């Protein structure tokens, strides 16, 4: 038997890595005495399978985890799947909240294989709303957006454009709309995960590239402080949804809600984030 | 309670996107205490002066953290050394050192207390005091600034840090931390000040601290220098009520202190990332190079049923699947086998728990126990013969015969292990090249034994350069030079090269020299440490940051040499910088033990032989507290000595009553917190 969980990762805990989160889950499962299945061999590990790794520093409203139960022990002890979120959430650190748990079929495809895209919201600093709108339009209009990506420790050039499924400047909040010179702007995007996942920091690199800016470092760099007009710096990132797209229909890995693929992709991401 | 206890999180948060491992700075561990700073309580910032991953598991710091926070008149938070990238970001943005719980600024605490476990962190201590916004030199601090405190093994030679630390605390901290807190409350809280109505300048505070037994306040002592030699002539009290010699503190019954009750479980991976339960404190094996064994005497065992309770409750609370039973020589714990079996077979432990004994004794019996407890995740076994020949091991009093080691290694390989690690020291007193090369002879034979059972085995001989430590019989020994240690390393490397399956690893002899500079230094070493720090020498324990040139430059600038500070043998009549500091060991016992070492004369464990009068028991009116008069198998360390005379030995036996049920001071009754913790 396999159980799929959907959980969020918000606040200070966003600074922990995917591996750290896996260890938090392992401890919580042991504390809850769940009859979980272990891998065979000299070093048995709990059978947990996480989806696409979330970059350290990013928040998420849509993390998934598949957990395999030991069939014999689970049958003996009984597992109330619907009660698991309330049981496990208090055993996990602050900032990790389980939204839902449902039994799923033991399919062969891992979460990593079936997810086709992710929705993100971002907060950029060092750029005004108007400047960012120009960059977004330029990126969407471009046929090819070449950026430097790191792969297996080596830098290589890659075309970002096919991976950007949707991109828009977020609706202005009342306070910042009043000030057109404000240098904090929201961005929403849907980025493909196949064949390779695109990270939000790489999207920002693409925005800089299409605006003719220096493809300087962004996420890791410090805020621009107005020294270079219009170089966006990624300040906050949140993954709002993961999608499985099949034959023009998108669905979430767990809730089974089906939405047509279309131009509202980015806006849907905003909806979830709000 | 100090002013300005405001969270710095809004300033810290933007820095975290720029640094490696940002989760080092966010707190949020299971067991972290949400503390409220109230006017009547003294506030402590407990600091481990190395990275979060190294410092978080430190048991001493965690014990004091809980004991202080259980008091109504104290609050404690924790901090660790920010890595160089974070420190740079903090300094660039004017962010001071902060606590991980609430991100409070270090300078707002009443006390900043450091755990000193290694000498090479001293430059980090200065850096952290500075990062806290507090003057680095104790003499420059005002009455309102935090009191800077240090404890831990290194304080048995406090002099190199005497210029920077307000007070050093010697020995077990469980009791004395409360006594120090009472002084802080009297001098630092409004209620305390009103009650005493006495003088409240910093000198009064320091003098009050110096009256707490086990506390050394450098301010209260005069240092005299010999005009002709330039060497130390003596350290004497300036005031009538200041003790001439400061004795360490010793708790008599470990069973009364079942801490940590709520071991911290970090969000990120740290060293020793498992449940840790202390089996006993102290060791009487008498290894002459081992400072920990000398300064923590006598042996005080934790009652076995309390160990079991702490293990089962701890695993339940933390979700760890591994527990380490810690001590200086865990296989020596009375009834270790029963204790381990009990944990493995405890149904509440779920059958998925592995037990580790961090310090294995070298004998086949111990391997049998290890085989039993490492059913899962069998990685490698480590033994520490320390010396390459029997002669060498008699000198250092590590009385392991070759047969013992071979039997242990045979047992390990025959029971499925394929990797064995051996620890050795080089640069020991009287060491010859024959002794050094004996390391390869032993290791080679271990490879041959392994080949009987497996087609491919890996034996690693890990070689460290010996640094003579204070309060040990080797405190008079002149350390080997960098050149000599390097020569010995190459000797080993060349001899081991043709042996397939044998790897030699070694510690950098330059780092060994730097450790030697600080280990036995006097107050003249303060400016050296300060200069190394001012020239950027932090994290000197880390090979990527270590720079011997900083140390030798600073020595030279202060008119000293490696020759005099490190390589020179000390004489019997020489005043040692730590002579006014006592770990309970008589100086004549240590000198006799040094003479015995040079005569290649071993000294068996005093738990099961008559007393050698080292002073640790008699001086404090304490005895070794053990549960069994019979030494564990292999207890003779292979000397073949008749140890059946245990009943005549001056030890106190643990009562058989379940002392785990006895209420601990300040607790509500249950010795171990069983409550499930979660977020509120």
Boltz contact constraints between the chains, C-beta under 6 A:
constraints:
  - contact:
      token1: [A, 12]
      token2: [B, 26]
      max_distance: 6.0
  - contact:
      token1: [A, 12]
      token2: [B, 28]
      max_distance: 6.0
  - contact:
      token1: [A, 15]
      token2: [B, 16]
      max_distance: 6.0
  - contact:
      token1: [A, 15]
      token2: [B, 22]
      max_distance: 6.0
  - contact:
      token1: [A, 15]
      token2: [B, 23]
      max_distance: 6.0
  - contact:
      token1: [A, 15]
      token2: [B, 26]
      max_distance: 6.0
  - contact:
      token1: [A, 16]
      token2: [B, 23]
      max_distance: 6.0
  - contact:
      token1: [A, 16]
      token2: [B, 267]
      max_distance: 6.0
  - contact:
      token1: [A, 20]
      token2: [B, 267]
      max_distance: 6.0
  - contact:
      token1: [A, 20]
      token2: [B, 268]
      max_distance: 6.0
  - contact:
      token1: [A, 27]
      token2: [B, 319]
      max_distance: 6.0
  - contact:
      token1: [A, 30]
      token2: [B, 319]
      max_distance: 6.0
  - contact:
      token1: [A, 31]
      token2: [B, 319]
      max_distance: 6.0
  - contact:
      token1: [A, 43]
      token2: [B, 377]
      max_distance: 6.0
  - contact:
      token1: [A, 57]
      token2: [B, 17]
      max_distance: 6.0
  - contact:
      token1: [A, 90]
      token2: [B, 678]
      max_distance: 6.0
  - contact:
      token1: [A, 91]
      token2: [B, 678]
      max_distance: 6.0
  - contact:
      token1: [A, 93]
      token2: [B, 28]
      max_distance: 6.0
  - contact:
      token1: [A, 93]
      token2: [B, 267]
      max_distance: 6.0
  - contact:
      token1: [A, 94]
      token2: [B, 679]
      max_distance: 6.0
  - contact:
      token1: [A, 222]
      token2: [B, 18]
      max_distance: 6.0
